[in-house]
Amino acid sequence: MRVARRVKIETPAEISLREMYPEEDVRVLAVGWELSDAFWNVLKNGAQAMLPEGGVLSVDVKQFEKENEPFVEIVIHNQGSKIPRDIIHQIFEPFYSTKESGTGYGLWRTQLVIQEIEGSISIENVKDGVETRIILPTLIE
């Protein structure tokens, strides 16, 4: 699972992309293009939040087990502006957007895709930006 490469995100010169993956491939049961769209939405929003100043957009992928079931955690961190506390709870609502040209469709659809494959997604402000945490069940080979 190469998140940023799979979705072919191109970042402006002001933004550098850092990716950390486990050595072994991670496989999830999902419709590939839907999951790619979901990652693309999160990466695009993260990159937009860092403009015009720039910064590092990072993707960290880790495998773990919970109750003997395998999972993967994808943490996408941007060093952009934080989401105001009074609206962060609305971020996944359908058609809610803080962007002038936004439709509010992206993160809502992203959440649906993740939940359809029994995963979870959360977004929180952290010390130096915003982290989106996606947890997905993985396939056992």
Summary of the structure (lengths in Angstrom):
residues: 141
radius of gyration: 14.7
end to end distance: 14.8
largest distance: 45.3
contacts: 398
relative contact order: 0.21
helix: 26%
strand: 31%
